[in-house]
Amino acid sequence: MVDEITCIECGCEIDSNLSYCPNCKCNVELKKPNKNQKPSSKQKLFNHPIWGIAYIIIGIWAIVTGTEWYFYLLGVVLVVFGIHKLYITYKERKNNPEV
């Protein structure tokens, strides 16, 4: 027996082997959440706290060595973004210790 799922758009019961709803033609695979799916390697790479530290270091370097006003602005933006990135990464790791 094949499992049936309900389409989120129209409420029609459809076969779980189909990738779209035959009634409303919406994509069913995008609507099904898969909680056991691991993040891709690209997501893991950019969620590492070293990126926040790198943004802070590059921002400080732009502030210290900058001779024009836009270098100072770029440095401040990078430092703030780096602190934000570290905070978000810390918060995600605190909520999900498996990552």
N, C-alpha and C positions, 0 to 999 in steps of 0.2 A: 504494500500500500504506500502510495506517495503522500508525503505531508502536503497539506494545503495551507497557504498563508492568505491573509486578507490584505487587499490593496488599500493603501492609506488614502489615495485620491478618491476612488469611487466605492470602496467597501466590497468589491467583488472578490469571491474566494477563487484563488488561482493556484495552479500547480507550482510547487517550490522549484521545479527544474527550469521554469520559464524565467527569462531575464526581463520581460516586460509584461504588463497587464494587457490581455487581449481586448478588454472592454474600453479602457481609456488610453491605452498605449503609453502609459507612464513607465519609467524605468524602475523596476522593482529592486534591483541589486543596490542602487544608491539609497533606497529607503530602508533597507534592512541593516540595523546596526550590528556589528560584530564586535563584541566586547573582548573576545579572546585574541583579536588581531594585534600583533606586535607592531610598534611604529617602525617605519622604514629606517634604513641606516642613515639617510639624509636627515631625518627628524632627530635621530639620536645625536648626530654630529653637532647640529646647531643648538641643541638643548644643553650642551656641556657648559659648565660655568666658566671655562677658560675664555669663551667669547666675550662675556661681560668684562672680564679682567683686561682682555686685549683692547676693547673699546675704550676703557678708562685710560690705559697706558697711551694709546694713540691720541686720545683727546688731550691728555696732559702734555704730550710732546708737541701737539699743534699749538697749545696755549703758550708754552715756554719758548718755542722757536719761531712763532708767527711774527711777521713784521707788518702785516696788513690786518685790518679789522675783521675780514672774513675768516682768517685763520683762528682768531680768538673765538669767533662765533662757532665755527666748526668744532673747535676743541671743547667748548662748553656743551654743545649738542651731543658730541660723542661721549663725554663723561656722564651726562645725564642718562643717555641711552644705555651705557654700560651698567650703571647702577640699577636701572630699571630691569635690564636683562638678568642681572644677578639676583634681583629680588624675585622675579618671575620663576627662574630656575629653582631657587631655594624653596619657593612656595609649592611648585610642582613636585619636587622631591620629598618635601615634608608630607604632602597628601598622598603620594604614591611611592613608598619606599622601594618598590621593586625595580624602578627605573635607574 
